[in-house]
């Protein structure tokens, strides 16, 4: 089981801030998780699979698409942060 958190505009578009997902495969990556979530269709595919930039973190560390996700870990999806 992994915990997935959504922040900022993703949280608003998906109408959820977090969820638990049974995710115990040995080859689970951030990219595989995004594909799995996009397969839900509709707003999920638009928010996580579209051209908009979405960053991911695993255990609060910025993650690349090939980063492995282990059982029990937390994954967060969020838009890029800008400041001024």
C-alpha positions as CSV (number, residue, x, y, z in Angstrom):
1,X,0.0,0.0,0.0
2,X,1.3,3.5,-0.8
3,X,0.0,6.9,0.1
4,X,-0.5,9.4,-2.7
5,X,-0.9,13.1,-2.0
6,X,-2.0,15.8,-4.5
7,X,-1.2,19.5,-4.1
8,X,-2.3,22.9,-5.4
9,X,-4.3,22.8,-8.6
10,X,-4.0,19.0,-8.8
11,X,-5.9,18.7,-5.5
12,X,-8.5,21.1,-6.8
13,X,-9.0,19.4,-10.2
14,X,-9.0,15.8,-8.8
15,X,-11.2,16.8,-5.8
16,X,-9.0,14.9,-3.4
17,X,-5.9,15.6,-1.4
18,X,-4.7,12.1,-0.8
19,X,-5.5,8.4,-1.2
20,X,-4.2,5.0,-0.4
21,X,-3.4,2.6,-3.2
22,X,-2.6,-1.1,-3.2
23,X,0.8,-0.9,-5.0
24,X,3.1,-3.8,-4.2
25,X,4.8,-4.6,-7.5
26,X,8.6,-4.9,-7.6
27,X,9.0,-2.7,-10.7
28,X,6.7,0.1,-9.7
29,X,8.0,3.5,-10.8
30,X,6.7,7.0,-10.8
31,X,6.0,6.8,-14.5
32,X,4.0,3.5,-14.0
33,X,2.0,5.1,-11.2
34,X,1.1,8.1,-13.4
35,X,0.0,5.8,-16.2
36,X,-2.1,3.8,-13.7
37,X,-3.8,7.0,-12.5
38,X,-4.3,8.3,-16.0
39,X,-6.0,5.1,-16.9
40,X,-8.9,6.2,-14.7
41,X,-9.7,8.6,-17.6
42,X,-11.5,12.0,-17.5
43,X,-10.0,14.6,-15.3
44,X,-7.3,12.1,-14.1
45,X,-5.9,11.7,-17.6
46,X,-6.1,15.4,-18.2
47,X,-4.4,16.5,-14.9
48,X,-1.7,13.8,-14.8
49,X,-1.2,12.8,-18.4
50,X,-1.6,16.0,-20.3
51,X,1.0,18.5,-21.5
52,X,0.9,20.3,-18.1
53,X,4.0,19.9,-16.1
54,X,3.5,17.8,-13.0
55,X,6.4,17.0,-10.6
56,X,6.6,14.0,-8.3
57,X,8.3,13.3,-5.0
58,X,8.8,10.0,-3.2
59,X,9.3,10.3,0.5
60,X,9.6,14.1,0.1
61,X,12.5,13.8,-2.3
62,X,12.0,15.1,-5.9
63,X,11.6,12.0,-8.1
64,X,12.3,11.2,-11.7
65,X,9.9,9.0,-13.8
66,X,12.1,6.0,-13.3
67,X,12.3,6.3,-9.5
68,X,11.1,3.1,-7.8
69,X,8.2,3.3,-5.4
70,X,8.3,0.7,-2.6
71,X,5.4,-0.6,-0.6
72,X,4.6,1.8,2.3
73,X,6.1,4.9,0.7
74,X,4.5,8.3,0.2
75,X,4.3,9.8,-3.3
76,X,3.2,13.4,-4.0
77,X,2.2,15.0,-7.2
78,X,2.4,18.8,-7.5
79,X,2.8,21.6,-10.1
80,X,6.2,23.4,-10.4
81,X,6.7,26.0,-7.7
82,X,7.4,29.5,-8.8
83,X,8.3,32.5,-6.8
84,X,9.2,36.1,-7.1
